[in-house]
Amino acid sequence: KDVRIGDTVIVRRAGDVIPEVVQVVMSKRPEQALPFRIPNECPICNSVAERVDGEAVLRCTGGLFCPAQRKEAIKHFASRKAMDVDGLGDKIVEQLVDEGLINDPADLFALTIEQLAALERMGEKSAENLVSALQVAKTTKFARFIYSLGIREVGEATARSLAMHFSTLELLKVADEAALIEIEDVGPVVAHNIVTFFNQNHNRDVIDRLLAAGVAWPLETRIAVDSMLSGKTVVLTGTLEQLSRSEAKEKLLSLGAKVAGSVSKKTDYVVAGRDAGSKLTKAENLGVTVVDETTLIEWIS
């Protein structure tokens, strides 16, 4: 249909809601209307632009480097399930980027109290607290670090599978797609995303600077194959008294369990806390083993 940049078009409603371009109004075409060219590179950072088979969206592979993705990448990096930087909210991240104080996650660890205190609504005490929180966040877990990088389609579960399989960052960085596909939760698309991310020099540079700033994690031992929870699916429901839901989930995952959000025939155990609701009822109807918080504590102790 030769739709060009600047054209006026006639659009109709096709199917239920999808708009379809019927034709170009040639009488309104600007003299300098340019044919649209699908770019091979991101117009902002010049990284490779990719379109996954079956998707209409063209995506920049610039990751941690691309300025257009900068704010959201840093927000994700600092989020509770990633590096968990206490006190680094979205508004502060936006201020830091707008002021040119940070360009990527590694820059966070070079911030000074003086720089932070000069921000709007950020006094010296708050600045001191944030610098302290950044220091605390340097000690993390390998799975959290992987998740914090924001690799497309690598969520918490996949990050943990990668961490347990490779055990070191160097092994993960050099893994090829064939090796990655062998891991639970990793299919061809995710494997491609991981390899593409680590093949980008600017992503590797940010990672190197994070490590140089002191970001580190203890070496996690592999789960013993005879662990009673290894490979088991556990669902948490109700209020736990002795630990938070996130702490319980973290402990169970470290023992090789899979923590699911809903009960099904594939569920092995349901941990029922106070005021357990519909999940407990469903577990009982399906004949799933139900245990209390005391049993959970025994498992993870």
VENCORPE-V551711 format. One line per field, one symbol per residue. psi: psi as a letter, one per 20 degrees, with the letter a starting at -180 (. if undefined). A space follows every 50 residues. Layout:
psi: ???
This chain:
psi: ilprpiqpqppropcgipqpogrpnhijpqhkpqqppoqiqpigijrppq pppiqippqpjhcihphhjgghghgggirhidilopinrghgggggghij hqirhhhhjiqrhgghhiqpknrhghgghggghhghihobqggggghhik ppjnagghggggghghhqhghghjprhghhhiqqjoaggggggggggiio hhghggghhghhijprqqppqqpphjphioiqppppqapqhirrghgggg gghhjjqporiqpahipgqpooaqkqchhgghghhikqpprahggghhgi .
